[in-house]
Amino acid sequence: MSFLTEQTATESPTVVKQRVMGMILTIASCLIISTNIFVAVALLKLLLRKSSQSWCFVLNLAVADTLVGVAITGLATEDFNADQLTSSSSSIQGRTRCLIRMAFVTSPCTASIMSMFLISLDRYAAIKMPLRYSQRCGKGTAVGCLVALWICAITLGFLPGGIMVRSLQYEHYNGVCAFFSVIDDVGIIILYSVCFFPVFSVFVYIYLDILKIACSHQKQICQVRQAGSRTAEHQSHPRYWSHVKALRTVAVLVGCFLILWCPFFVVCIVALLCETCELTELLENHLWLLGLSNSLINPLVYAFWQKEVRMQIAAMYLCMELNLFTAVRNCLLKKKYRLLNVIKEELDVHVPHVVLI
């Protein structure tokens, strides 16, 4: 009995910690799924009204973030049932299950990052090469880009974190389903080197080049104004300014991505290079959750910064409010009619009818 008590006492802090993490992941999953589905419905309505390649890429970002929230539910279940799964399943089964769940988290996260890259590239092409962009943009281009994106995301997700390459996985599993407990350091370096740092470099190049284009365009505007035509420039380039306004939203999106994911990636590389540094707990319990919150920030950015999405969400909200008001009014009217019928029946029973002769 004393042995069981000591064993329970030693295991309880770990179990409580995993339960708290499971609760946090559950709340995050509910917020991510609900917010992204709401924005995805608004984007789908916009696409049905006006077909646009850019909105297709943004809709794909919302779908990828929704799948991130769905995948997090598996990790939350793993944390809630950690003590039962450890006692009832073998180490090999637990490791395989954890690897598959990590792969299903990594793939949509990679798709989300690559979707932001695709959105930025689309806006860059619209500003840098407007004529060629208007000729080549369309449904075929959008479908081809999205298919290639998901193939790359699934491959990168299941390469180190799935079941494709056994050499990129740890053989010893301690029973705690976490990213760094099942994937080898080489797999992490491959994933981050292929996914994050090249995308980060292209982001920097794109926005520096766009800044240079905007400066040259501003010089042209000043020259036109000095020549006496203050409105000619705005009238001759309406599409340019619409692309610039859309790019502001993308810039905020990319800025949030860098703020939320950069600490995780940088500290991860530091942890791999510094063997004496104990940074695994910081990465798994704090910085990883900070990166996952990017899937919640993305739809909020579009909901507040993009005018078309904001107006569509406002229209959806008013429609839902009107439908709710109509449903409540109909329900109250039904109850009122039922009450009147009951009163009428009771009056017919208790009040005798007067027959006039």
C-alpha positions as CSV (number, residue, x, y, z in Angstrom):
1,M,0.0,0.0,0.0
2,S,2.8,2.4,0.8
3,F,4.4,1.6,-2.5
4,L,1.3,2.5,-4.4
5,T,0.9,5.7,-2.4
6,E,4.5,6.7,-3.2
7,Q,4.0,5.8,-6.9
8,T,0.8,7.9,-7.1
9,A,2.5,10.8,-5.4
10,T,5.4,10.8,-7.8
11,E,3.2,10.5,-10.9
12,S,0.5,13.0,-9.9
13,P,2.5,16.2,-10.8
14,T,3.1,14.9,-14.3
15,V,-0.5,13.8,-14.8
16,V,-1.8,17.2,-13.5
17,K,0.6,19.0,-15.8
18,Q,-0.6,17.0,-18.8
19,R,-4.3,17.6,-17.8
20,V,-3.7,21.4,-17.7
21,M,-2.0,21.2,-21.1
22,G,-4.9,19.2,-22.4
23,M,-7.3,21.9,-21.1
24,I,-5.3,24.7,-22.7
25,L,-5.2,22.8,-26.0
26,T,-9.0,22.1,-25.9
27,I,-9.8,25.8,-25.4
28,A,-7.3,26.8,-28.2
29,S,-8.8,24.2,-30.5
30,C,-12.4,25.4,-30.0
31,L,-11.4,29.0,-30.6
32,I,-9.3,28.2,-33.7
33,I,-12.0,26.0,-35.3
34,S,-14.9,28.3,-34.6
35,T,-13.1,31.5,-35.7
36,N,-11.6,30.1,-38.9
37,I,-14.9,28.4,-39.9
38,F,-16.7,31.7,-39.6
39,V,-14.1,33.6,-41.7
40,A,-14.0,30.7,-44.2
41,V,-17.8,31.0,-44.7
42,A,-17.5,34.7,-45.3
43,L,-14.6,34.1,-47.8
44,L,-16.7,31.5,-49.6
45,K,-19.6,33.9,-49.9
46,L,-17.2,36.5,-51.4
47,L,-15.8,33.9,-53.8
48,L,-19.3,32.9,-55.0
49,R,-20.1,36.6,-55.6
50,K,-16.8,37.4,-57.3
51,S,-14.2,34.8,-58.3
52,S,-10.7,35.8,-57.3
53,Q,-7.4,34.0,-57.1
54,S,-6.3,35.9,-54.0
55,W,-9.5,35.0,-52.1
56,C,-8.9,31.3,-53.0
57,F,-5.5,31.5,-51.3
58,V,-6.9,33.2,-48.3
59,L,-9.7,30.6,-48.1
60,N,-7.1,27.9,-48.2
61,L,-5.3,29.6,-45.2
62,A,-8.5,29.5,-43.2
63,V,-9.0,25.8,-44.1
64,A,-5.4,25.0,-43.1
65,D,-5.8,26.8,-39.7
66,T,-9.1,25.0,-39.1
67,L,-7.3,21.7,-39.7
68,V,-4.7,22.8,-37.2
69,G,-7.4,23.2,-34.6
70,V,-8.9,19.8,-35.4
71,A,-5.5,18.2,-35.1
72,I,-4.9,19.8,-31.7
73,T,-7.9,17.9,-30.4
74,G,-6.0,14.7,-30.8
75,L,-3.1,16.0,-28.7
76,A,-5.6,17.3,-26.1
77,T,-7.1,13.8,-25.9
78,E,-3.6,12.3,-25.5
79,D,-2.9,14.6,-22.6
80,F,-6.2,13.9,-20.9
81,N,-5.8,10.1,-21.2
82,A,-2.0,10.0,-20.7
83,D,-2.1,7.8,-17.5
84,Q,-4.6,5.3,-19.1
85,L,-2.7,5.1,-22.4
86,T,0.6,4.6,-20.7
87,S,-0.6,1.7,-18.6
88,S,-2.7,0.0,-21.3
89,S,-0.5,0.3,-24.4
90,S,3.0,-0.7,-25.2
91,S,5.8,1.8,-25.9
92,I,5.8,1.0,-29.6
93,Q,2.1,1.6,-29.9
94,G,2.2,4.8,-28.0
95,R,5.1,6.1,-30.0
96,T,3.4,5.3,-33.3
97,R,0.2,6.9,-32.2
98,C,2.0,10.0,-31.1
99,L,4.0,10.2,-34.3
100,I,0.8,10.1,-36.4
101,R,-0.8,12.8,-34.3
102,M,2.3,15.0,-34.6
103,A,2.3,14.5,-38.3
104,F,-1.4,15.6,-38.5
105,V,-0.5,18.7,-36.6
106,T,2.7,19.5,-38.5
107,S,1.1,19.1,-42.0
108,P,-1.7,21.8,-41.6
109,C,0.8,24.1,-39.7
110,T,3.1,23.8,-42.7
111,A,0.2,24.4,-45.1
112,S,-0.7,27.5,-43.1
113,I,2.8,28.9,-43.4
114,M,3.0,28.1,-47.1
115,S,-0.4,29.7,-47.7
116,M,0.8,32.9,-46.2
117,F,3.8,32.7,-48.5
118,L,1.5,32.1,-51.4
119,I,-0.7,35.1,-50.5
120,S,2.4,37.3,-50.3
121,L,3.7,36.0,-53.6
122,D,0.3,36.6,-55.2
123,R,0.2,40.3,-54.0
124,Y,3.9,40.7,-55.0
125,A,3.2,39.5,-58.6
126,A,0.1,41.7,-58.9
127,I,2.2,44.8,-58.0
128,K,5.5,43.8,-59.7
129,M,4.0,42.4,-63.0
130,P,0.4,43.6,-63.3
131,L,0.0,42.7,-67.0
132,R,1.4,39.3,-66.8
133,Y,-0.5,38.7,-63.5
134,S,-3.8,39.6,-65.1
135,Q,-3.1,37.2,-68.0
136,R,-2.0,34.2,-65.9
137,C,-4.2,34.4,-62.8
138,G,-7.3,32.2,-62.9
139,K,-8.8,29.0,-61.6
140,G,-6.2,26.7,-63.2
141,T,-3.3,28.6,-61.7
142,A,-5.0,28.7,-58.3
143,V,-5.8,25.0,-58.3
144,G,-2.3,24.1,-59.4
145,C,-0.7,26.2,-56.7
146,L,-3.0,24.8,-54.0
147,V,-2.4,21.1,-55.0
148,A,1.4,21.6,-55.0
149,L,1.1,23.4,-51.6
150,W,-0.8,20.5,-50.0
151,I,1.5,17.9,-51.5
152,C,4.5,19.7,-50.0
153,A,2.8,20.2,-46.7
154,I,1.8,16.6,-46.3
155,T,5.2,15.4,-47.4
156,L,7.0,17.6,-44.9
157,G,4.6,16.8,-42.1
158,F,4.8,13.0,-42.5
159,L,8.5,12.9,-43.3
160,P,10.0,13.4,-39.8
161,G,6.8,13.3,-37.8
162,G,5.1,10.5,-39.5
163,I,5.9,7.0,-40.6
164,M,8.0,7.6,-43.8
165,V,11.5,7.8,-42.5
166,R,12.3,5.7,-39.4
167,S,15.8,7.2,-39.0
168,L,14.3,10.6,-38.2
169,Q,12.5,9.3,-35.1
170,Y,13.5,8.5,-31.5
171,E,13.4,4.8,-30.6
172,H,12.8,5.4,-26.9
173,Y,9.4,6.8,-26.0
174,N,8.8,8.1,-22.4
175,G,5.0,8.0,-22.6
176,V,4.6,11.8,-23.0
177,C,3.3,12.7,-26.5
178,A,5.4,15.8,-27.5
179,F,7.1,16.9,-30.6
180,F,10.6,16.6,-29.1
181,S,10.0,13.2,-27.5
182,V,9.4,11.3,-30.8
183,I,11.3,13.2,-33.5
184,D,15.0,13.2,-33.8
185,D,17.1,16.4,-33.9
186,V,18.0,15.7,-37.5
187,G,14.4,15.6,-38.5
188,I,13.7,18.9,-36.7
189,I,16.6,20.6,-38.5
190,I,15.4,19.2,-41.9
191,L,11.8,20.4,-41.2
192,Y,12.8,23.9,-40.1
193,S,15.5,24.4,-42.7
194,V,13.1,23.5,-45.5
195,C,10.0,25.1,-44.1
196,F,10.8,28.2,-42.1
197,F,14.1,29.9,-43.0
198,P,13.7,29.9,-46.8
199,V,10.1,31.2,-46.5
200,F,11.4,33.9,-44.1
201,S,14.1,34.9,-46.5
202,V,11.7,35.2,-49.4
203,F,9.3,37.2,-47.2
204,V,12.1,39.7,-46.5
205,Y,13.1,40.0,-50.1
206,I,9.5,40.4,-51.3
207,Y,8.7,43.3,-48.9
208,L,12.0,45.0,-49.5
209,D,11.4,44.9,-53.2
210,I,7.8,46.1,-52.7
211,L,9.1,49.0,-50.6
212,K,11.4,50.0,-53.4
213,I,8.5,49.9,-55.9
214,A,6.3,52.0,-53.6
215,C,9.1,54.6,-53.2
216,S,9.6,54.9,-57.0
217,H,5.8,55.1,-57.5
218,Q,5.7,57.9,-54.8
219,K,8.3,59.8,-56.7
220,Q,6.2,59.6,-59.9
221,I,3.2,60.9,-58.0
222,C,5.2,63.8,-56.7
223,Q,6.4,64.6,-60.3
224,V,2.8,64.5,-61.6
225,R,1.6,66.7,-58.8
226,Q,4.4,69.2,-59.5
227,A,3.3,69.2,-63.1
228,G,-0.2,70.3,-62.1
229,S,-2.2,67.1,-62.3
230,R,-3.0,66.0,-58.7
231,T,-5.7,63.4,-59.5
232,A,-4.4,61.9,-62.8
233,E,-2.1,59.4,-61.0
234,H,-4.9,58.0,-58.8
235,Q,-7.3,57.8,-61.7
236,S,-4.8,56.0,-64.0
237,H,-3.8,53.3,-61.4
238,P,-6.9,52.3,-59.4
239,R,-5.9,48.6,-59.5
240,Y,-2.4,49.4,-58.2
241,W,-3.8,51.1,-55.1
242,S,-6.2,48.3,-54.4
243,H,-3.3,45.8,-54.5
244,V,-1.3,48.0,-52.2
245,K,-4.2,48.2,-49.7
246,A,-4.5,44.4,-49.8
247,L,-0.8,44.1,-49.3
248,R,-1.1,46.0,-46.0
249,T,-3.3,43.3,-44.6
250,V,-0.8,40.7,-45.8
251,A,2.0,42.6,-44.2
252,V,0.2,42.5,-40.8
253,L,-0.5,38.8,-41.4
254,V,3.2,38.1,-42.0
255,G,4.3,40.3,-39.1
256,C,2.1,38.4,-36.7
257,F,3.5,35.1,-38.1
258,L,7.1,36.2,-37.5
259,I,6.3,37.5,-34.0
260,L,4.5,34.3,-33.0
261,W,6.7,31.6,-34.7
262,C,10.2,33.2,-34.7
263,P,10.8,32.6,-31.0
264,F,10.0,28.9,-31.4
265,F,12.2,28.3,-34.4
266,V,15.2,30.3,-33.1
267,V,15.1,28.7,-29.6
268,C,14.7,25.3,-31.3
269,I,17.9,25.8,-33.3
270,V,19.7,27.1,-30.1
271,A,18.5,24.0,-28.2
272,L,19.9,21.7,-30.9
273,L,23.2,23.5,-31.0
274,C,23.6,23.8,-27.2
275,E,23.5,20.3,-25.7
276,T,23.8,21.6,-22.1
277,C,20.9,24.1,-22.4
278,E,17.6,22.7,-21.1
279,L,15.1,24.4,-23.4
280,T,12.8,21.5,-24.2
281,E,10.2,22.4,-21.6
282,L,10.2,26.0,-22.7
283,L,9.7,25.0,-26.3
284,E,6.9,22.4,-25.7
285,N,4.9,24.2,-23.0
286,H,5.2,27.9,-24.0
287,L,6.7,28.8,-27.4
288,W,4.9,26.0,-29.3
289,L,1.6,27.2,-27.9
290,L,2.6,30.8,-29.0
291,G,3.2,29.5,-32.5
292,L,-0.2,27.7,-32.6
293,S,-2.0,30.9,-31.6
294,N,-1.0,32.2,-35.1
295,S,-3.8,30.0,-36.4
296,L,-6.2,32.1,-34.3
297,I,-4.7,35.4,-35.2
298,N,-4.9,34.9,-39.0
299,P,-8.7,35.0,-39.3
300,L,-8.9,37.9,-36.8
301,V,-6.5,39.9,-39.0
302,Y,-8.6,39.4,-42.0
303,A,-11.8,40.1,-40.0
304,F,-10.6,43.5,-38.8
305,W,-8.2,44.7,-41.5
306,Q,-9.7,43.5,-44.9
307,K,-12.7,45.7,-45.8
308,E,-14.5,43.2,-47.9
309,V,-14.2,40.4,-45.3
310,R,-15.3,42.8,-42.5
311,M,-18.4,43.9,-44.5
312,Q,-19.3,40.3,-45.3
313,I,-18.9,39.3,-41.6
314,A,-21.1,42.2,-40.6
315,A,-23.7,41.2,-43.1
316,M,-23.6,37.6,-41.8
317,Y,-23.9,38.8,-38.2
318,L,-26.9,41.0,-39.1
319,C,-28.5,38.1,-41.0
320,M,-28.0,35.8,-38.0
321,E,-29.4,38.4,-35.6
322,L,-32.4,38.9,-37.8
323,N,-33.0,35.1,-38.1
324,L,-32.7,34.8,-34.3
325,F,-35.1,37.7,-33.7
326,T,-37.6,36.1,-36.2
327,A,-37.3,32.7,-34.5
328,V,-37.8,34.2,-31.1
329,R,-40.8,36.2,-32.3
330,N,-42.4,33.2,-33.9
331,C,-41.8,31.1,-30.8
332,L,-43.5,33.8,-28.6
333,L,-46.4,34.1,-31.0
334,K,-46.9,30.4,-31.0
335,K,-46.9,30.4,-27.2
336,K,-49.4,33.3,-27.2
337,Y,-51.8,31.5,-29.6
338,R,-51.6,28.3,-27.5
339,L,-52.3,30.3,-24.4
340,L,-55.3,32.0,-26.0
341,N,-56.6,28.6,-27.2
342,V,-56.3,27.2,-23.7
343,I,-58.2,30.2,-22.3
344,K,-60.9,29.9,-24.9
345,E,-61.4,26.2,-24.3
346,E,-61.7,26.8,-20.6
347,L,-64.2,29.5,-21.1
348,D,-66.2,27.3,-23.4
349,V,-66.3,24.6,-20.7
350,H,-67.1,26.7,-17.6
351,V,-69.3,29.4,-19.1
352,P,-72.7,28.1,-20.2
353,H,-74.0,29.0,-23.6
354,V,-77.1,31.3,-23.6
355,V,-79.8,30.3,-26.1
356,L,-81.9,33.1,-27.3
357,I,-85.6,32.3,-28.1
